[in-house]
């Protein structure tokens, strides 16, 4: 039997969205003859308190245990035929563990989150130096740029996706005069596209007020969303961004508009 090690942020069954549920592939992998071991950075106890107020000691302990778990993974990676990284190996700092895993793994598949290239564009401009240090995006770019082969699927999301847009060796793709595939991911890697900082919108047009919002891992959320401005909803993967937008904002707005 072929052996696979899945390195992921959260325990099995804890992803906030379907697209982040790495376990959805398990049945197909097992049918193909793979045995699967899962190594989440956070165990279930740490994950359950991650997005709740307080529990500082428990969160710190959970993070330290996560790094110890990654050290253990490094000692056993050579025993696996394939290492599958879902999103990232460790949440903070540069690509140290990603580099070590890249060197020790017999074969490595990196399942990249679709927004990291855009977020990495503005990361260096973060006004908080501690945030720049802890949440550096270099690990994502490192794994892409050192890949032997890059596969980009798209061109859009949902029903607009499902097609292989690019499948080739990265040096060849980066060295080509143009990007005929029109891959957005490749545009960012080549430097053909960058995110410009727009002028600020200063007009006041009121706000959507949310009080006591609850859905999945969001508990008793109170927030005002200014109208007539470009709003950015940020957070780590699985933190509740999509839940906030779809389950709270979108569904409530649709319900109110339909009543009118």
Secondary structure, 3 states (H helix, E strand, C coil): CEEEEEEECCCCCCCCCHHHCHHHHHHHHHHCCEEEEEEECCCHHHHHHHCCCCCHHHHHHHHHHHHHHHHHHHHHHHHCCEEEEECCCCCCCCCHHHHHHHHHCCCEEEECCCCHHHHHHHHCCCCCHHHHHHCCCHHHHHHHHCCCCEEEEECCCHHHCCEEEEEECHHHHHHCCCCCCCCHHHHHHHCCCCCCCCCCCCCCCCEEEEEEEEECCEEEEEEEEECCCCCCCCCCCCCCHHHHHHHHHHHHHHHHHHHC
